[in-house]
Amino acid sequence: MSETYVLCRVDDIPSRKARGFQLLRVDDEGEHRPWGIIVVRWGRQVVGYVNRCPHNGVHLDWERNQFLDPDGTRLMCGKHGALFDLGTGLCVDGPCQGAGLEPVALSVEDGDICVTGVTLVEEAP
């Protein structure tokens, strides 16, 4: 059963920036799997993607939380230079042109950015 999990406050990610999160997801077989995601904030909007380039599965960030191109207008794979549209995750330039990042369902509730539609491993209190 999937739930809603708070990742951070909206204000924890400056507008026009992206931040990565390393989570543990429970898969269909009940196994715990690392699940890296990217959250992009643009004004009041937030979008999320799995942190995996469709070209060969590497993480997009070349340094911690460095996901955007030099102009700050697209997500960029630090290994291959592939560029992705912020709103759709579609690769618009690079070796995986036409492919897309896997979307992550997010919601904003009471000023919190939440991930939905998955089951995560939670830390014990």
N, C-alpha and C positions, 0 to 999 in steps of 0.2 A: 504494500500500500504506500503510495507516495504522499508526501506531506509538503509543507512550506517551511523553508529554513532561512533564517536571517543571515545574510552575508556580512553586511555593514550598513552604516547610515549613508544616505544619499550624499551628504556633505563630506563623507570620507574620501570620495573620488571627485577631484575638481572637474568642472565642466570642460569638455573637449579633451579628456584624458581617459586612459584605460588602466585597469588594475587586474592582476592575476590572482587566482585563488587555487590552492591545492586542497582538494577535498577527497574523501573516501566514499565511493558510491557502492551500494549493494546491487549486484547484477541479478539477472533473472534466476541464477542458480543459487543465490544467497551468498556468493563470494564477495569479499571486499576488494575493490579495485581502485587504484589511484585515478583521480578525475580532475585534471587541470582545466580550469575555465578562465575566460577573459570577460570582464565586464567593462563596457564602454559607456561613459556618461556624456551626453550632449544636451546641455540645458537641463530640462526636466525629464528627458527621455533616457532610458537605459536599455542596452541590448547586450546579450550574452552569447558567447560561442565557446565551443570546446577548443582548448589551446592545442590544436594539432593541424599542421599544414596538410592539405589534401595531396600535395605532391609526393611526400614520402613519410609523413607522420611525425615530423620533428615539431617541437614547440616553436611558436612564433617569436617569442621574446629572445633577443640575443643577450640582454642583460635583464636582471629582475625588473619587471613591470615596464619594460621598453617594448611597446607593441606598435607604436604609430610611426608612419613615415616622417621624414624631416619636416614636411609641411604640416603635419598633425591632422591630416584629412583622410587618411586611409590606414588600415591595419597593414603591417608589413611583416613578412617572414624574414627573420634575421639571417637565415642561412641561404636562401635562394633569392631574396628580394621580391618575391611575389607580393602583389598589392591587392587588397581586398576592400570592397565597399563597406563602410562602417554600418550602414543600415540593413544590408542584405547578406553580407558575408561572401558575396560572389567575387571570385578572383577576376580582376579586370586587367591584370598585366602580370606576366611571368610564366613559369613552366606549367602551372596548373590552370591557365586561363580557361574560364568557363565552368570550372569546378567551384565548389563553395565550402565554406566553413560550416561545421555542424552547429545549428542553433541551440541555445540553452534557454529554456523558459524562465523568464524573470517577471517579477511584479514589484511594485513599490507600495508598501503598506505602512502608514503612519511614519513616513520618512525613512523607512528601512528598505534596502534592496534585498529581495528574497528570491531564492531559487525554488522552483516548483516542478512538479511532474517527475520527480526522482525520489529514491530513498537513499539517504546518506547515513554513514556511520557517525553517530554523535559521541562526543566525549562524555565520559562518566562524570557526574557532578562531584 
